[in-house]
């Protein structure tokens, strides 16, 4: 496919092709839609990585790539997009309505529409999931919404700390992926965020207490991860119930029933146990065992090398081993004779 369509459609502001059977990669040429404010490709069969070319769509307010087969990491450059929610009413290209289900590749569909006609809807509307519910934003209501939904894919890697730059974002859904690592503290900068959903991933570490400064948040979901430590339970976070945290066996404190031990810090639990030394500092047992093994191997190799280099020491060692074996043999033989005599008596 040529760049003709993308160059000619540079004024397009809303592209909604959700819930179809489109497949293939998301075209890199999508970067040419420089005025795009709403991109909805959810519920298709797209695969490949989330294209970094999306980062050139600086006017985006809604990005919905959920329920596809995308993999790889989340581009850190997404943190450079404003996601301000300033949507201007404009005719969208839409094929998500019932009875208009499309199949094939996105490029082929767009190329076909190039020679036919776009489906114009002068009453713009976009469906977007936030706060665990799907909402239909119609007309001027879209001015109020900005969000990212990458849920239900196979995305890996860590949550980019750069996403904390999106201070005007209202919703961020990264659930049902394979993300690992800690929840970035920088997300406490999302002052307008209303919904954060990181459930069903492989996240570990503690929940950053700094997130309690998010006064606008109404939904916080981190269920079914590997999080540990004390749950922040202040301000808005005191309104979240156990459903937000279930499936994290090492979390403790309200609202779940598991109490936190008084003499342990929020980060006391990890994949391996940790203990305090005499000074009250935490000892990472995994590091301790690793150091112990490395030291033992180093000592053994040092002895072997010395024996190979110095023949006198090698002969002395062999003599010592031989003497120990002979002494052990006679010691064992003498004691066995005494034992047999006692039994006969």
N, C-alpha and C positions, 0 to 999 in steps of 0.2 A: 504494500500500500504506500502511496506517495504522501507527501506532507500537505497536499493540496487542501484537503478538508480542514485540517487543524489550522492552517494559515488563514483560510477563508472564514472559519468559525471563531476567530479570536475574540469576538464580541459576545460569545455565548456565556451566560451567567449561571444557568442551572442545567445540569446534566444528570438525569435520574433514569438509570437503566436497571434498577433493582429488581430482584426476584424473577430472573429469566434463566435461560440455560446457556448463557454466554461462557465461552471458554478461552483458553490461551493465556498469554501474558497481558497485563495492562500496558498498552502501547506507550513507549517512551515519548512519542510525539505529543502526548497529552500536555506536555509542558508549554505548548504553544497556545493553549486556551488561557491566556494570561488574565482574562477578566472573570474566570470561573469562580463562583462563590459557593455553589452547592454541588458536590460530587457524591452521588449515591450509586454504588455498584454492588450492594449487598445481595446475598442469596443467589450467587452465580457459581461458576466453576472455574474461576480464575486461579491460576497457579503462578509460581515464581515468587520473587521477592517484591516487597513493597517498593515501587520505583522511587528513586531519589528525585526524579524529575517532578514529583508532586510538590517538592519544596519550592519550586519556582512559581507555584500558584499562590502568590502572596495575598490574594484577595479572598481566599477560601474562608468560609465560616462553618461549613458542615462537611465533614469527610467521613463517609460510611463505606467501609470495605469489609464489613462483617459477613460471616457465613460463606467463606470461600475456602480455597486451599493454599493460601499464601504462606510462605515460610521465610526464613531468614530473620534478621533483626529489624527493629524499628529504626528508620533513619533519624539520626539525631537532629538533622536539619529541619525536621518538622517544628522544632522549637523556634524557628525563625519566622513562622507564619503568624499573622496577627490574630486570626480567628476572632475578629471583632464583632461579627454579627451584623454588619452594615450591609444588608442585602437590598439591592435595588430591584424593583419589580421589572421583570423582563421575561419574554417568552422562553420557556424551557424546552429542551429536547427530552421527552418522557416516553417510556414504554413499559411502565410498571403497572398500568391499570389492568384489571381482569379482562381477559379476552384478547390481549395484545402481547402474549408471551413470545419472546424472541429466543432464537437458538443460534448457535454458531459462535463466531469470534466477534469481539467488539469492533475490531477494525472493519470487518465485512459489513456489519450492520450500519455503521456510520457512513461507510462508502456508499451503501445502497441509499441511505437517506439523503445523501448529497445530491443524487440525481432525481429524487422524488420530492418529498417535502417533509418538513419537520412537523411534529404534532404540537401545535401551539395551544397553550392553556393560559388564557389571559387572567385567570384566577389562579395564580401560582400556588402550588401546594407541595409540601415535602413531608414524608413520614420519617420519623427519627425516634430511636429508642433511648430513653433516659429515665433515670430513677426506677429502673427495672420494668418500665412500661413503655409501650409504643404510642407516640403522639403524632397527630396530623397537624402540621403547621400550615395554615392557609393565609395567603396574602401578607398583610403587614405583621402578622404574628411571627413570621420568620425573622423579623428584625430582632426579636428577643432571644433567639437561639444561636448557640455556637457550640460545636462539639466534635469529638473524634470517637469513632467506633471501629475498632479492629478486632472485635471479639469473634470467637468461633473460627479460628484459623489454626495454623501450625507455627506461629511466630515464636522464635527463640531469642535467647540473649537477655540482657538486662533492660529494665525500664530506663530510658535515657533521662539523665538528670536535666537535660535541656528542656524537657517538657514543662519544667517549672517556670519557664519564661512566659508561658501562655496565660498571663494574668487575667485575661478576659474570657477564658474558656468556661463554659457552663457544665459540660459533661465529658467524661473520659472513661471509655469502656475498653479494657484490655483483657476481659475474662475469657476463659476457655482457650488458653494458648499453652505454651510451654516456657513461659518466662521464668527466669531464675534470678537469684541475687536479692539484694535488699531493696526495700521501698525507698526511693530517694527522698532525702529531707527537703530538697528544693521544691517538692510539690506543695510545701506549705506556702509558697508564693502564689498559688492559684486562688486568689482572693474572691473570685466570683464563682468558683466551682460549686455545683449543687449535687453532683453525682460522681462518685469514684467507684469503679467496679474492677477489682483485680482478682476476682474469685477464680478457682479452678486453674491454678498455675503451679509453679514450683518455687515460689518466693520463700526466702528464709530471713533470719534475723528478726529484729523487733519492729514493732510499729512505731515510727518516729513520733515522739510526744509533740513535736512542733506542729503536727497536723491539727492539733486541737485549736489552732488559731484560725482555722477555716470556718468562719462564722456563718457562711451561706450554705454549707454542706447539709444535705438532707438524707442522702443515701451513701453509705460506705460499706462496701462488700469486699472482704478478703477471705471468704470461706474456702476451705480445701486448698491450703498451701502448707508450708512447713515453718510458719512463723512461730516465734517463741517470745517469752518474757511477759511483762505486765501490760495489760491493755490500757491505753490512755482512756480515762473516764472523766473527762472534764468538758464543760461547755456543751457544744453540740454532740460530742461523742457520748455523752451520758444518755442520749436518746436512742442509741442503737441497741438492738436486742441481740440475743445469742445467734440468730441466723446470720449475722454479719461475720461471725468468727468461727462457726462450727467447722470441724475437720482439721483444726490446728491443735494437735494434741499437747503442745508445749506452751500454749498461751495460758495465762492465769489472770485472776482478778475479775471484778464485775465487768460485764453482766453474766459471765459464765460462772458455773458453780465451783470451779477449781480455784482454791486460794493460793496466793503467792506466799512462799516461805519468807518469814520476816528477815532472815539473815542472808538473803540472797538478792542480788541486784536484778533488774529487769532482763539483763542479758546473760543470766546464769546458765541457761540451757542451750546446748548446741548439740551437734551430732555426736560428740563425745563428751564425757563428763568433765567438769572443771571443779577444782577444789581451792580452798584458801590456804596460804602458807602461814607461818607464824606472825608475819607482819600484817596479815589481813589482805594481802594482794591475791588476785585470782591466778591460778595456775592452769594453763591449758594442758590437759593430760595428753591430748594427741601430740602436741609439740614435745612434751616430756618423753613420751615413749619413742618418738622419732629420734630425739637427741640421744637417748639411751642406746638405741640400736646402732646408730651411726658411730657412736663412741666405741661400742664393742667391736664392730667390724673394723674400725680404724686400728684399734689395739691389736687385733688378730693379724691384720695385714702387716703391721709394723714388725711384729715378732717373726712372721714368715720371711719378710725381706731381710731382716738382720741375720737370720739363720742361713739364708742363701748367700749373703755377702761375706760373713765371718765364719770360716770353717771351724775355728776353735770353739766359738760359742755353740755351733751346731753340734760338735762332738760332745761338748759338755751337757747340752740338752738331752742328747740321745743317751748319754751315760746316766743322767738323772732319771730319765724315764725308765731305763733298764733296771736301775737300782730300786725304784719304786715298785716295779712289777715283781721283782724277786722278793722284796720285803713283804709285799702283800701276799704273795704265794705262801711263804713260810709262816706268816702270821695266821693265815686262813687254815693251813695244814695243822699247826699246833693247837689251835682252838678247836678244830674238829676232833682231834684225838682226845682232848680233855673232855669234850662233850660226850663222845662215845663211851669213855670210861665211866663217867657219871651215870649214864643210862644203864650200863651193865651192872653196876653196884646196886 
